[in-house]
Amino acid sequence: MTALRKKMQADLGLRGLAPGTRDHYLRCVKKFAEYFWRSPADLGTAEVRQFLQHLQQLGRKPPTIIVYWAALLFVYKVTLRRPEIMADVPRPRVPRRDPVPALTEAEVSALLDAAASEFDQTLLSVMYACGLRVSAVCALQVGDVDARARLLHIRKGKGGKSRAAPLSPETLSMLREHWRRHRPRQPWLFPARRLVRPGVWQGDWADHPVDRKTIGDRFRKTVKRANLRRHVTLHDLRRASATRFHELGVDLRDIQVLLGHASPETTARYVAISPEQIARLPCLLERLKKK
């Protein structure tokens, strides 16, 4: 490991960035250095712009290029203390897309019913009920369930932030049944299975939580079994959760806190009017006739 990489790794840790973000940034800077076969300390603005244009030519999507830009901004501004390198490198923009309607309650029900196991169904149900990211639900520990206060504590959310989500009696009952049935290995609420060989799992639980990629693979199969007629991702459960809370009259600020968003603008992008709510809108012409 080079001295620059060690220093950047230490800087990322001091800033309190999430482990996943640290790994992403380190990989991005490594690829930048490999592209020129030189240390970032010996490169400048021209090389940064050339590299980002190279990523565009490769067909990388804007959100991916933004991660590279942010990683390079960090290494030059924080680790190398040369912020002038990035001063003339604009942050890539993500083109605005037409908002996709949130999953309806019928679609969410179909997904939960199509889960391959009670384990998967409980995990997905908690994601939806509490508006969690897949990384947050995988990292849940048994001690995070506060039955007395009816709260679920998310201790290491995005950016290392902690928050709490409400636990309804139904969700709490589901988690208790999950515990009685599986007796998951402490401390993890959703531990991984112990892998004996590829495709074969032992009955005992592993000493680490289930991997988000594993859940993602199983969720894609769940979507197929649910026979939904559109593209659905795990994150759509979180968006659907935000939309349901909004439809039920929960204040946007409260939804922002629940989801752990830094800004209300992000929450506003999550909240979408569902087709069901649109269908219930009153007819404005009929209102005119009544006057």
Stockholm file with secondary structure:
# STOCKHOLM 1.0

chainA/1-291         MTALRKKMQADLGLRGLAPGTRDHYLRCVKKFAEYFWRSPADLGTAEVRQFLQHLQQLGRKPPTIIVYWAALLFVYKVTLRRPEIMADVPRPRVPRRDPVPALTEAEVSALLDAAASEFDQTLLSVMYACGLRVSAVCALQVGDVDARARLLHIRKGKGGKSRAAPLSPETLSMLREHWRRHRPRQPWLFPARRLVRPGVWQGDWADHPVDRKTIGDRFRKTVKRANLRRHVTLHDLRRASATRFHELGVDLRDIQVLLGHASPETTARYVAISPEQIARLPCLLERLKKK
#=GR chainA/1-291 SS CCHHHHHHHHHHHHTTCCHHHHHHHHHHHHHHHHHHTSCGGGCCHHHHHHHHHHHHHTTCCHHHHHHHHHHHHHIIIIISCCGGGTTTSCCCCCCCCCCCCCCCHHHHHHHHHTCSSHHHHHHHHHHHHHTCCHHHHHTCBGGGEETTTTEEEESSCGGGCCEEEECCHHHHHHHHHHHHHHCCCTTBSSEEEEEEETTEEEEEEEEEECCHHHHHHHHHHHHHHHTCSSCCCTHHHHHHHHHHHHHTTCCHHHHHHHHTCSSHHHHHHHCCCCHHHHHTSCCHHHHHHTC
#=GC SS_cons         CCHHHHHHHHHHHHTTCCHHHHHHHHHHHHHHHHHHTSCGGGCCHHHHHHHHHHHHHTTCCHHHHHHHHHHHHHIIIIISCCGGGTTTSCCCCCCCCCCCCCCCHHHHHHHHHTCSSHHHHHHHHHHHHHTCCHHHHHTCBGGGEETTTTEEEESSCGGGCCEEEECCHHHHHHHHHHHHHHCCCTTBSSEEEEEEETTEEEEEEEEEECCHHHHHHHHHHHHHHHTCSSCCCTHHHHHHHHHHHHHTTCCHHHHHHHHTCSSHHHHHHHCCCCHHHHHTSCCHHHHHHTC
//
